[in-house]
């Protein structure tokens, strides 16, 4: 066990996190959420903006996500109809002559990119330090998607994304076709971004593949694969609780390419990617976090990854 008495013992990192798909939040719809160990509410205003607030009304504590309604650019509490704007400030109490001091809920920085809703989380309540990435293919009629796959994993963000930099496990967990030889990998780290370029052959994915994963902070990865099927996808990691993680894969595949005229091979490759992910889950759900791991000279960029991750923890 870690020093904190939990199996993993990591704080929530700072960064952007996926909390919904845009298509699942309709016009003036209200959606209750739970992430980061907190109750939240997502709503879409009359003008079409998506916004996340803390869920509990400061009046008597009603949950805005259960029975709350959208009124213009505000959400109204289901209990006494107090109205909160997208900045979390109470703008109207229909039966009061003045609004009490402190009538406000926390507003989370919220943006939509390529059909996904993201919030900025920071333990120190810092402002966003960068913006989440878009996928240009989302607006391209020659691409199909999203093909969605969601998992709930009993682990933490850092534990799961460390796999990108753990090259050696591929032979033993995913049975890569290189045998004992390592796949060809190039890693780079630049500010809040980190990138891994793989030339790898995993049977589940269909064969030899050039795969590029770019992390935009600790919890959003954009991925591009060519070779045995072509695919572009987000893999995003959002904590529900300290050691319960929601993982969303959002795949896009081309309708047709010269070597895959029906798009079926690309779709199979996407399915193989999530099947390979599933192979790691039993390990993540039963391992502990080693703050100071005993690494060997074949462990590649794992130590660099650990150093890169430190910037996302408040006070590090």
ROGULUM-698609 format. One record per residue (C-alpha): residue in one letter; chain; x negated, y, z negated. Coordinates in steps of 0.05 Angstrom, whole numbers, plus 32768, in hexadecimal, padded with zeros to 4 digits. Example, Ala and Ser with C-alpha at 12.3 -4.5 7.8 and 13.67 -1.06 7.14 Angstrom:
REM ROGULUM-698609
{A, A, {7F0A, 7FA6, 7F64}}
{S, A, {7EEF, 7FEB, 7F71}}
***
This chain:
REM ROGULUM-698609
{X, A, {8000, 8000, 8000}}
{X, A, {7FEA, 8048, 8009}}
{X, A, {7FDA, 8077, 7FD0}}
{X, A, {8021, 8094, 7FD3}}
{X, A, {803E, 804F, 7FC5}}
{X, A, {805E, 8048, 800A}}
{X, A, {8047, 8019, 8041}}
{X, A, {8031, 8052, 806F}}
{X, A, {8030, 8092, 8046}}
{X, A, {802C, 80C5, 807E}}
{X, A, {8050, 8108, 807F}}
{X, A, {807A, 811E, 80BA}}
{X, A, {804C, 813F, 80EC}}
{X, A, {8059, 8183, 810B}}
{X, A, {8072, 8185, 8153}}
{X, A, {80AC, 817F, 8182}}
{X, A, {80DA, 8143, 817A}}
{X, A, {8113, 8128, 81A4}}
{X, A, {8156, 8128, 817F}}
{X, A, {8188, 811C, 81B8}}
{X, A, {8194, 8116, 8202}}
{X, A, {81B4, 8155, 8220}}
{X, A, {81E9, 812B, 8242}}
{X, A, {8201, 8112, 81FE}}
{X, A, {8210, 8159, 81E5}}
{X, A, {824C, 8172, 820C}}
{X, A, {826A, 81B7, 8211}}
{X, A, {8277, 81D2, 81CA}}
{X, A, {8268, 818E, 81AD}}
{X, A, {824F, 8183, 8166}}
{X, A, {8221, 8148, 8156}}
{X, A, {8209, 8133, 8110}}
{X, A, {81C0, 811E, 810E}}
{X, A, {8190, 8101, 80DB}}
{X, A, {8145, 810A, 80E5}}
{X, A, {8109, 8119, 80B9}}
{X, A, {8131, 80FF, 807E}}
{X, A, {8163, 8137, 8086}}
{X, A, {81AA, 8141, 809C}}
{X, A, {81AE, 816F, 80D9}}
{X, A, {81E3, 8186, 810A}}
{X, A, {81DC, 8192, 8155}}
{X, A, {820F, 81BB, 817B}}
{X, A, {8217, 81D9, 81C0}}
{X, A, {8230, 8221, 81C2}}
{X, A, {8263, 823D, 81F2}}
{X, A, {822A, 8259, 821C}}
{X, A, {820B, 8214, 8220}}
{X, A, {81D0, 821B, 81F0}}
{X, A, {81BF, 81DF, 81C5}}
{X, A, {81AC, 81EE, 817D}}
{X, A, {8199, 81C6, 813F}}
{X, A, {81A7, 81DF, 80F8}}
{X, A, {81A2, 81C1, 80B3}}
{X, A, {81E4, 819D, 80A8}}
{X, A, {81FD, 81B4, 8064}}
{X, A, {8225, 81F4, 805D}}
{X, A, {8208, 821F, 8023}}
{X, A, {824F, 822F, 800D}}
{X, A, {8266, 81EE, 7FEC}}
{X, A, {823C, 81BC, 8013}}
{X, A, {8267, 81A2, 804C}}
{X, A, {8243, 817F, 8085}}
{X, A, {8249, 81AA, 80C3}}
{X, A, {8242, 816C, 80EF}}
{X, A, {8281, 814B, 80D8}}
{X, A, {82BD, 8174, 80ED}}
{X, A, {8296, 81B4, 80FD}}
{X, A, {82AD, 81D9, 813B}}
{X, A, {828B, 8207, 816D}}
{X, A, {82A7, 824E, 8172}}
{X, A, {8283, 8275, 81A7}}
{X, A, {8239, 8275, 8194}}
{X, A, {8247, 825D, 814D}}
{X, A, {8258, 821D, 8128}}
{X, A, {8290, 8221, 80F5}}
{X, A, {828F, 81F8, 80B5}}
{X, A, {82C9, 81C6, 80B2}}
{X, A, {82D8, 81D8, 8069}}
{X, A, {82E2, 8224, 8067}}
{X, A, {82D1, 8239, 80AE}}
{X, A, {8291, 825F, 809E}}
{X, A, {826F, 826D, 80E1}}
{X, A, {8224, 8265, 80EC}}
{X, A, {81FF, 827F, 8129}}
{X, A, {81C6, 825B, 814C}}
{X, A, {8195, 827F, 811D}}
{X, A, {81B9, 825F, 80E2}}
{X, A, {81D4, 82A0, 80C6}}
{X, A, {821D, 82A3, 80B0}}
{X, A, {8241, 82D5, 80DD}}
{X, A, {8289, 82CE, 80C6}}
{X, A, {82B3, 82B7, 808B}}
{X, A, {82FB, 82BF, 80A2}}
{X, A, {8318, 82CA, 805C}}
{X, A, {82E0, 82F6, 803F}}
{X, A, {82D2, 8340, 8044}}
{X, A, {8286, 8337, 803E}}
{X, A, {8255, 82FF, 804A}}
{X, A, {822D, 82EB, 800C}}
{X, A, {81E2, 82F1, 800B}}
{X, A, {81C1, 82AE, 801C}}
{X, A, {81F9, 8297, 804A}}
{X, A, {81C9, 8275, 807A}}
{X, A, {81B1, 8230, 808F}}
{X, A, {816E, 821D, 80AC}}
{X, A, {816B, 8224, 80F8}}
{X, A, {813C, 81F4, 811C}}
{X, A, {8118, 820C, 815B}}
{X, A, {813E, 81E6, 8191}}
{X, A, {8130, 81E0, 81DB}}
{X, A, {8148, 81B4, 8215}}
{X, A, {8118, 8198, 8248}}
{X, A, {8129, 8169, 8281}}
{X, A, {8168, 8150, 8261}}
{X, A, {814D, 8147, 821A}}
{X, A, {8159, 8170, 81DB}}
{X, A, {811B, 817E, 81B1}}
{X, A, {8112, 819F, 816D}}
{X, A, {80D3, 81BC, 814E}}
{X, A, {80C2, 819E, 810A}}
{X, A, {808E, 81BD, 80DC}}
{X, A, {8085, 81AE, 8092}}
{X, A, {8068, 81F4, 808A}}
{X, A, {80A1, 8213, 80B1}}
{X, A, {8071, 822D, 80E6}}
{X, A, {808B, 8247, 8128}}
{X, A, {8082, 821A, 8166}}
{X, A, {8039, 8218, 817D}}
{X, A, {8049, 81FE, 81C3}}
{X, A, {8085, 81EA, 81ED}}
{X, A, {809C, 81A3, 81FE}}
{X, A, {808E, 818A, 8245}}
{X, A, {80BE, 8181, 827E}}
{X, A, {80C1, 8149, 82B2}}
{X, A, {80C7, 8167, 82F7}}
{X, A, {80E6, 8126, 8312}}
{X, A, {8123, 8132, 82E6}}
{X, A, {813E, 8164, 8319}}
{X, A, {8128, 813C, 8356}}
{X, A, {8161, 8116, 8379}}
{X, A, {812E, 80E2, 8392}}
{X, A, {8126, 80C9, 834A}}
{X, A, {8157, 80A0, 8321}}
{X, A, {8160, 80A5, 82D5}}
{X, A, {815E, 80A9, 829D}}
{X, A, {815B, 805F, 828E}}
{X, A, {815E, 8062, 8242}}
{X, A, {8141, 8033, 820F}}
{X, A, {8144, 8043, 81C4}}
{X, A, {8123, 801F, 818A}}
{X, A, {8125, 8028, 813F}}
{X, A, {80E1, 8015, 8123}}
{X, A, {80CD, 8011, 80DA}}
{X, A, {808E, 8039, 80E2}}
{X, A, {8074, 8081, 80EA}}
{X, A, {8061, 80AC, 8125}}
{X, A, {8016, 80A7, 811E}}
{X, A, {8016, 805C, 8116}}
{X, A, {803C, 8051, 8157}}
{X, A, {8019, 8083, 8184}}
{X, A, {7FD5, 806B, 816C}}
{X, A, {7FE2, 802F, 8199}}
{X, A, {7FD3, 805B, 81D6}}
{X, A, {7F8B, 8060, 81BF}}
{X, A, {7F85, 8019, 81A6}}
{X, A, {7F6C, 7FF8, 81E5}}
{X, A, {7F56, 7FB7, 81C6}}
{X, A, {7F9A, 7F9F, 81B0}}
{X, A, {7FB2, 7F97, 81F8}}
{X, A, {7F91, 7F53, 8201}}
{X, A, {7FAE, 7F37, 81C1}}
{X, A, {7FF4, 7F56, 81BF}}
{X, A, {8005, 7F63, 8208}}
{X, A, {7FDB, 7F2D, 8229}}
{X, A, {7FBB, 7F5C, 825C}}
{X, A, {7F9F, 7F3A, 8299}}
{X, A, {7F59, 7F54, 828E}}
{X, A, {7F4B, 7F1B, 825E}}
{X, A, {7F19, 7F30, 8229}}
{X, A, {7F03, 7F6B, 8254}}
{X, A, {7F1F, 7FAF, 8241}}
{X, A, {7F4A, 7FD5, 8273}}
{X, A, {7F2B, 8013, 8291}}
{X, A, {7F40, 804E, 8266}}
{X, A, {7F2E, 8098, 8263}}
{X, A, {7F43, 80C2, 8228}}
{X, A, {7F45, 810D, 821F}}
{X, A, {7F5A, 813C, 81E7}}
{X, A, {7F6B, 8186, 81F2}}
{X, A, {7F8E, 81AE, 81BC}}
{X, A, {7FD3, 8191, 81AE}}
{X, A, {7FCE, 8162, 81EA}}
{X, A, {7FAB, 811F, 81F2}}
{X, A, {7FA8, 80F4, 8230}}
{X, A, {7F99, 80AB, 8240}}
{X, A, {7F8F, 8092, 8287}}
{X, A, {7F94, 8046, 828D}}
{X, A, {7F85, 8016, 82C5}}
{X, A, {7FA4, 7FD8, 82A7}}
{X, A, {7FC5, 7F97, 82BA}}
{X, A, {7FFD, 7F81, 828A}}
{X, A, {8027, 7F47, 82A5}}
{X, A, {8067, 7F62, 8285}}
{X, A, {8060, 7FA3, 82AC}}
{X, A, {8057, 7F7D, 82ED}}
{X, A, {800D, 7F81, 82FD}}
{X, A, {7FD5, 7FB4, 8306}}
{X, A, {7FEB, 7FFB, 82F3}}
{X, A, {7FCD, 8040, 82EF}}
{X, A, {7FEE, 805F, 82B2}}
{X, A, {7FE6, 80A5, 8296}}
{X, A, {8001, 80B6, 8251}}
{X, A, {7FFF, 80FF, 823A}}
{X, A, {8010, 810F, 81F3}}
{X, A, {802D, 8155, 81E8}}
{X, A, {8024, 8158, 819D}}
{X, A, {802F, 8119, 8174}}
{X, A, {8075, 8105, 8188}}
{X, A, {8080, 8112, 81D3}}
{X, A, {805C, 80EA, 8209}}
{X, A, {8065, 80F2, 8253}}
{X, A, {8051, 80B5, 827C}}
{X, A, {8044, 80A9, 82C6}}
{X, A, {8036, 8064, 82E3}}
{X, A, {8025, 804E, 8329}}
{X, A, {8011, 800B, 8346}}
{X, A, {8042, 7FD3, 8336}}
{X, A, {807D, 8001, 8337}}
{X, A, {8081, 804C, 832F}}
{X, A, {809F, 806C, 82F2}}
{X, A, {809F, 80AD, 82CB}}
{X, A, {80B8, 80AF, 8284}}
{X, A, {80BA, 80CE, 8240}}
{X, A, {80A9, 80A5, 8203}}
{X, A, {80BD, 80CD, 81C6}}
{X, A, {80B7, 80BF, 817C}}
{X, A, {80E4, 80DF, 8148}}
{X, A, {80E5, 80CD, 80FD}}
{X, A, {8128, 80BF, 80DF}}
{X, A, {8108, 80B2, 809B}}
{X, A, {80C0, 80B2, 8085}}
{X, A, {80B6, 806A, 809E}}
{X, A, {80F1, 8062, 80CE}}
{X, A, {80E3, 8079, 8115}}
{X, A, {8111, 8083, 8150}}
{X, A, {80ED, 8075, 8192}}
{X, A, {810D, 808B, 81D4}}
{X, A, {80F4, 8075, 8218}}
{X, A, {8113, 809E, 8251}}
{X, A, {80FF, 8081, 8295}}
{X, A, {8106, 809E, 82DA}}
{X, A, {80F6, 8074, 8317}}
{X, A, {80F5, 8086, 8361}}
{X, A, {8130, 8070, 838C}}
{X, A, {8100, 8057, 83C0}}
{X, A, {80B6, 8055, 83D0}}
{X, A, {808F, 8038, 840B}}
{X, A, {807C, 7FFA, 83E3}}
{X, A, {80BD, 7FF6, 83BB}}
{X, A, {80F6, 800A, 83EA}}
{X, A, {812E, 7FF5, 83BB}}
{X, A, {810E, 8010, 837B}}
{X, A, {8117, 7FCC, 835A}}
{X, A, {80CD, 7FC1, 834C}}
{X, A, {80C8, 8004, 8329}}
{X, A, {8105, 7FF4, 82FF}}
{X, A, {80E7, 7FB1, 82EB}}
{X, A, {80A6, 7FD4, 82D8}}
{X, A, {80CC, 8003, 82AA}}
{X, A, {80EE, 7FC7, 8289}}
{X, A, {80AA, 7FA6, 8280}}
{X, A, {8090, 7FE4, 825D}}
{X, A, {80C4, 7FE0, 8226}}
{X, A, {80BB, 7F95, 8220}}
{X, A, {8071, 7FA2, 8213}}
{X, A, {8084, 7FD6, 81DF}}
{X, A, {80B0, 7FA3, 81BC}}
{X, A, {8073, 7F76, 81B2}}
{X, A, {8054, 7FA9, 8184}}
{X, A, {8090, 7FB5, 8157}}
{X, A, {8086, 7F7A, 8127}}
{X, A, {803F, 7F90, 811B}}
{X, A, {8051, 7FD8, 810E}}
{X, A, {8089, 7FC5, 80DF}}
{X, A, {805D, 7F9B, 80B2}}
{X, A, {8019, 7FBE, 80B2}}
{X, A, {8000, 7FF2, 8083}}
{X, A, {7FDE, 8034, 8096}}
{X, A, {7F93, 8035, 808A}}
{X, A, {7F80, 807D, 807F}}
{X, A, {7F37, 806A, 8089}}
{X, A, {7F39, 802F, 80B9}}
{X, A, {7EFD, 8001, 80C1}}
{X, A, {7EF0, 800C, 810B}}
{X, A, {7EBE, 7FE7, 8137}}
{X, A, {7E99, 7FFD, 8176}}
{X, A, {7ECF, 7FDF, 81A2}}
{X, A, {7F08, 8009, 8185}}
{X, A, {7F02, 803F, 81B9}}
{X, A, {7F21, 8083, 81AB}}
{X, A, {7F47, 8071, 816C}}
{X, A, {7F1A, 809C, 8140}}
{X, A, {7F21, 80D7, 8170}}
{X, A, {7F6D, 80CD, 816E}}
{X, A, {7F6C, 80D0, 8122}}
{X, A, {7F46, 8112, 8123}}
{X, A, {7F75, 812F, 8157}}
{X, A, {7FB2, 811B, 812D}}
{X, A, {7F9B, 8143, 80F0}}
{X, A, {7FB0, 8185, 810F}}
{X, A, {7FF9, 8172, 810C}}
{X, A, {7FFC, 8169, 80C1}}
{X, A, {800B, 81A7, 8097}}
{X, A, {7FD0, 81BD, 806E}}
{X, A, {7F9F, 818F, 8091}}
***
